[in-house]
Amino acid sequence: MPRLNKTELILLAAATVAGACLHFLYTLLPCIATALVAPVRESLWEHVKLLYWPALVAGLVLQRKGPALPGQRAFSLLVSTAGMLVIGYVYHICFQGESLFFDIALYVLMMVLSFLLPHMLRSPFWQEHQGLWVLLVLVLGAATLLFTFLPPGGLLFTDLSGTPTWVTLPC
């Protein structure tokens, strides 16, 4: 089992708290700037922002301070966000679950995964293809921005709270 160093543990805690705070940011300060980084709807897709932005910033900090694992970190961010979407979809859509405890546990588990997984990926494959993984992380970031204002149809983008989208966005 990989171990995180002190810097990684501090950044994991900070990223987890930052993501939790992002959940309330748009409600407190509703504007286009906060809509870009914080969920504006209670959709599964919008909640990717809680994981994506703090983990991305922490990964960038670790690039400078910790072990440089850009390919592994980028892939881990993709896996953790995909895990959050897939597990959230199965729980909320397929099983009609509504447990706040489940959502928090899933978020924390995926955040921890995004920090631990890079240390498990030791093959040179991840470094050889780091450009692809970084590009995919950037595409995911662009998609979170784009789909904030132009969400496509589908259950991943449906507001599970029942509030119409046009009511929540300041556009």
N, C-alpha and C positions, 0 to 999 in steps of 0.2 A: 504494500500500500504506500503510495507516495506521501511525502510530508511536505507541507508548505513552510517556507521560511517565515521569519517574523514580519518582513515587509509584505509578503503575500497574505498573511493572516490579517494584518491591519487593513490592507486594501480590500480583502474579502468582506470584512466587517463594515468598512466604510461604503463599499459598493452596495451591500445588502441594505443598509440603512438608507442610502441615497435613493435606491430604487423604491423602497417603501414610501419615502417622502414624495417621490414623483407621482405616486398614485393620487395624492391630494393637491398637487400643485395647480393643475388646471382649474379645479373647483375654487381654489383660493384666489388665483390670478388668471381669469379667463381672457386670453388673448392669443393671437396667432403664434407668438414666440413660445409660449408655454405649451401650446397645442402640438408643436413640433417634437417636444421631448417627453410630454406627459400624456397619458390616456385621456381622450376627450369623450369616449364612449365606454361602456362596459362590454366591449367585444373582446374575444380571445386575441385577435390580432393587435388591438391597441395595447393590450397588456404586455406584448413583447417589448415595448419601450421600457418597461420597468427593469427588464433584464439587459436589454441591448445597450442602452446608453451608459449606465454605470459600469458594466463589464468592459465595454469598449474603452472608456476612459482609464479604468484600472489596468487594462492590458497595455495601453499606451505608456502609462507610468512604469509598468513593469518592464517594458522594452528598454527603458533607460536605466532602471535601477536593479532589476532582478535578472535571472537568466533569460537571455534573448531566445525566445521560442515563437517567433512571429507566425510561422505556419501552423504550429500546434495550437497557439492561442486563438488564431482566426478560426480554425476548424472547430475548436471547442466551443467558441461562441455560437457558431452555426448549429452545432449539435444540441447545445443547451436550449437555444431558442426553438429549434424544431421539436425537442422533447417537451418543452412547455406547451407548444401548440398542439401536438398530438395527444399528449396525456390530458390536457385541458379539454380538447375536443371530445375525447372518449368520455371523460367524466361529466362535463356539462351538457353536451349534445346527446350522446348515446344513452347515458345513464340518468340524465336530467338532475345531476347533483348540484347542490347549492351551498356546500359547506365552506365557510370562510376559512376554517382551520385547514381544510384540504388545499385551498388556493395558496395560503401562506406557506404551508409545508412544501408544496410543489415549487413555488418561487424560490425558497431558500435552498431546496435540493438542487434545482437547476443552476442557481448561482454558485453553489459549492462545486458542482460538476464542471462549470466553466473555468474554475481555478485549478481543480485537481487533474482533469483530463490531459492538459498539456504535458504533465509530468509522466503520464502513462504512455504517451506516443513518442517512443524513442527512435523509431526507424528514421533513416535519412529521407524517406519518402516525403515527409511533412515539410522539410526544409527545401527539398528539390521543387516542390509544387506550391511553395508559400505564396507566390504571386497569384495563383488561382484562388487560394483560400482567402487572401486579403481582398481580391476583387469581389468575391462572393459576399464577404462581409460588407463591403461598400454598397453592393447592389441591395442587400437586405436593409441597410440604412436608408438608401434612397427610396426603397419600397415603403418603409415606415413613414417617411415624410409624405410621399405621394398619396398613400392610402389613408392618411389622416384627413385629407380634403376630398379625395375622390375614391372612396372605398368601393371595390367591386362588389357584385352580389355574391352571396354565399354565406354559409353559416359561420365561417371564421370571422366575418366582418359584421355580423348581425349584433346589434346592441342587445345584450341579454337582459338589460334592466327594463326594456320596454319603452324607453324614452326615444322619441323620433330624433334622428340624426340632425335635422335642420334646426332643432331647438338648441342643441349643445354647441354647435360650431359658430364662431363669431364671423362668419363670412357673409 
